[in-house]
Amino acid sequence: MYVQIQNVHYQYKNSHKPTIKDFCLDIEQGETVTILGESGSGKSTLLRLIAGLETPSSGSISIDGKTIVDQKQFIPPEQRGVGMVFQDYALFPHMTVAKNITYGLRKMNRRKKQERLEELLDLVNLADFKDRYPYELSGGQQQRVALARALAPAPALLVCDEPFSNLDANLQVKIRDELHGILKKTGVTSIFVTHDQADAQALADRIVFIEDGIINTVGPPEEVLGCASLLMYTNSE
């Protein structure tokens, strides 16, 4: 398996119970997996553990055969090859679209950096906006810049934390469809966190439904979204 999460356990210091409990999940290369659950279920914490923003108390995580964290080692976030799209996009306000996208390409020479920039601008359909600043963009355009920046270094894994939550309903559908096409075109392995079933169904090859840090159900969207426990979760929202 391309991504292996084995028996990961995590508890915040001031919490009385674990947020993630013996979590196990294997992901194939090129697969898009959605972590679905209500607020407080542990889904965002799981992304932080994968990205290296938190350290599990036990268990291991590996990507493409390389262990990035276990009881003996911890690979720093910047060395993991994980691209992350945050809920608020976290764009640099003082940088243009072009400079935001190429921020993580400092090791490339100028020619290769320019080639990569043009490739990504074309991919996210923002070639005409490269000299604009984030405040001059719509929410959907900012989201695409954030995605292009995360994809720029060709990450081994892309993780996205509620990437559509700041968009209005009509724009959510449009951007979600665009993003699904971009992921399939690039073939990048990706993990999405969401509480929205429509997002999960539209994007995922598989859905992992978690409750209280434990996997409740995992499988294809049509299978997971039809299970009784998830219907109860839907009715409680």
Secondary structure, 3 states (H helix, E strand, C coil): CCEEEEEEEECCCCCCCCCEEEEEEEECCCCEEEEECCCCCCHHHHHHHHHCCCCCCEEEEEECCEEEECCCCECCHHHCCEEEECCCCCCCCCCCHHHHHCCCCCCCCHHHHHHHHHHHHHHCCCHHHCCCCHHHCCHHHHHHHHHHHHHCCCCCEEEEECCCCCCCHHHHHHHHHHHHHHHHHHCCCEEEEECCHHHHHHHCCEEEEEECCEEEEEECHHHHCCCHHHHHHHHHC
